[in-house]
C-alpha cells in the first residue's frame, strides 16, 4: 500500500489502468490532429499517357516536366504510379503530374 499525503493507493492496478487510458486518449487525439493535416494537400491535375515503344521516364520528363529538375519529376511519377522499376513497357498507362 502506497501512502501519498492523505491519499492511499490501495489498488495499484487502478492507477495503471488510468495511466493507460490517458496515454491512449492522448495518442488517439494526436493521430486525429495529424490525420486532419494530411488531408489538406492541394489536389493536382493528372495527365494519363500510354507508353509507346522507346519511351522512357527521362523522355517524358523532357516533354511534360518543363521547368522542373527531371530527377524530381521522375521521383514524383514513380511515387504517383507506385512503380517498382523505372523501365516502362509499351501499352502501359501511367499518370503524370
C-alpha positions as a Markdown table, in Angstrom:
| # | Residue | x | y | z |
|---|---|---|---|---|
| 1 | Unk | 0.0 | 0.0 | 0.0 |
| 2 | Unk | 1.4 | 3.4 | -1.1 |
| 3 | Unk | 0.5 | 6.5 | 1.0 |
| 4 | Unk | 0.8 | 9.9 | -0.5 |
| 5 | Unk | -0.3 | 12.6 | 2.0 |
| 6 | Unk | -3.8 | 11.7 | 2.9 |
| 7 | Unk | -4.4 | 9.6 | -0.2 |
| 8 | Unk | -3.8 | 5.8 | 0.0 |
| 9 | Unk | -3.2 | 3.8 | -3.1 |
| 10 | Unk | -5.0 | 0.6 | -2.3 |
| 11 | Unk | -5.3 | -0.8 | -5.8 |
| 12 | Unk | -2.2 | -0.1 | -7.9 |
| 13 | Unk | -3.9 | -1.6 | -11.0 |
| 14 | Unk | -6.4 | 1.3 | -11.0 |
| 15 | Unk | -3.5 | 3.8 | -11.3 |
| 16 | Unk | -2.0 | 1.7 | -14.2 |
| 17 | Unk | -5.4 | 1.5 | -15.9 |
| 18 | Unk | -5.9 | 5.3 | -15.6 |
| 19 | Unk | -2.4 | 5.9 | -17.0 |
| 20 | Unk | -3.0 | 3.5 | -19.9 |
| 21 | Unk | -6.4 | 5.2 | -20.7 |
| 22 | Unk | -4.8 | 8.7 | -20.6 |
| 23 | Unk | -1.9 | 7.6 | -22.8 |
| 24 | Unk | -4.3 | 6.0 | -25.4 |
| 25 | Unk | -6.5 | 9.1 | -25.3 |
| 26 | Unk | -3.5 | 11.3 | -25.9 |
| 27 | Unk | -2.3 | 9.1 | -28.8 |
| 28 | Unk | -5.6 | 9.0 | -30.5 |
| 29 | Unk | -6.0 | 12.7 | -30.3 |
| 30 | Unk | -2.6 | 13.3 | -31.8 |
| 31 | Unk | -3.3 | 10.8 | -34.6 |
| 32 | Unk | -6.6 | 12.7 | -35.3 |
| 33 | Unk | -4.8 | 16.0 | -35.5 |
| 34 | Unk | -2.0 | 14.8 | -37.8 |
| 35 | Unk | -4.5 | 13.0 | -39.9 |
| 36 | Unk | -6.6 | 16.1 | -40.5 |
| 37 | Unk | -3.4 | 17.9 | -41.7 |
| 38 | Unk | -2.5 | 15.1 | -44.1 |
| 39 | Unk | -5.8 | 15.6 | -46.0 |
| 40 | Unk | -5.3 | 19.3 | -46.6 |
| 41 | Unk | -3.0 | 18.9 | -49.6 |
| 42 | Unk | -3.9 | 20.7 | -52.8 |
| 43 | Unk | -5.2 | 18.4 | -55.5 |
| 44 | Unk | -3.1 | 18.2 | -58.6 |
| 45 | Unk | -4.3 | 17.7 | -62.1 |
| 46 | Unk | -3.1 | 14.5 | -63.6 |
| 47 | Unk | -2.4 | 13.6 | -67.2 |
| 48 | Unk | -2.6 | 10.0 | -68.2 |
| 49 | Unk | -0.4 | 8.7 | -71.1 |
| 50 | Unk | 0.0 | 5.4 | -72.8 |
| 51 | Unk | 3.7 | 4.4 | -73.1 |
| 52 | Unk | 4.9 | 3.9 | -76.7 |
| 53 | Unk | 7.9 | 1.9 | -77.8 |
| 54 | Unk | 11.1 | 3.8 | -77.0 |
| 55 | Unk | 9.6 | 6.0 | -74.3 |
| 56 | Unk | 11.5 | 6.4 | -71.0 |
| 57 | Unk | 10.9 | 8.5 | -67.9 |
| 58 | Unk | 13.7 | 10.8 | -69.0 |
| 59 | Unk | 12.0 | 11.5 | -72.3 |
| 60 | Unk | 8.7 | 12.0 | -70.6 |
| 61 | Unk | 10.4 | 14.4 | -68.1 |
| 62 | Unk | 11.7 | 16.5 | -71.1 |
| 63 | Unk | 8.2 | 16.6 | -72.7 |
| 64 | Unk | 6.0 | 17.0 | -69.6 |
| 65 | Unk | 8.1 | 18.3 | -66.8 |
| 66 | Unk | 9.2 | 21.6 | -68.3 |
| 67 | Unk | 10.9 | 23.9 | -65.8 |
| 68 | Unk | 11.5 | 21.2 | -63.2 |
| 69 | Unk | 14.5 | 19.1 | -62.3 |
| 70 | Unk | 14.0 | 15.9 | -64.2 |
| 71 | Unk | 15.1 | 13.8 | -61.2 |
| 72 | Unk | 12.4 | 15.4 | -59.0 |
| 73 | Unk | 9.8 | 15.0 | -61.7 |
| 74 | Unk | 10.7 | 11.3 | -62.2 |
| 75 | Unk | 10.6 | 10.7 | -58.5 |
| 76 | Unk | 7.0 | 12.1 | -58.4 |
| 77 | Unk | 6.0 | 9.9 | -61.3 |
| 78 | Unk | 7.5 | 6.8 | -59.7 |
| 79 | Unk | 5.7 | 7.5 | -56.4 |
| 80 | Unk | 2.4 | 8.5 | -58.0 |
| 81 | Unk | 2.2 | 5.3 | -60.0 |
| 82 | Unk | 3.9 | 3.0 | -57.4 |
| 83 | Unk | 6.4 | 1.9 | -59.9 |
| 84 | Unk | 8.8 | -0.8 | -58.7 |
| 85 | Unk | 11.1 | -0.2 | -61.7 |
| 86 | Unk | 11.9 | 2.7 | -64.0 |
| 87 | Unk | 11.6 | 0.6 | -67.1 |
| 88 | Unk | 8.4 | 1.3 | -69.0 |
| 89 | Unk | 6.6 | -1.2 | -71.3 |
| 90 | Unk | 4.7 | -0.2 | -74.4 |
| 91 | Unk | 1.0 | -0.1 | -73.7 |
| 92 | Unk | 1.5 | 0.7 | -70.1 |
| 93 | Unk | -0.7 | 3.6 | -68.8 |
| 94 | Unk | 0.8 | 5.9 | -66.2 |
| 95 | Unk | -0.4 | 9.2 | -64.6 |
| 96 | Unk | 1.8 | 12.3 | -64.9 |
| 97 | Unk | 1.7 | 15.3 | -62.6 |
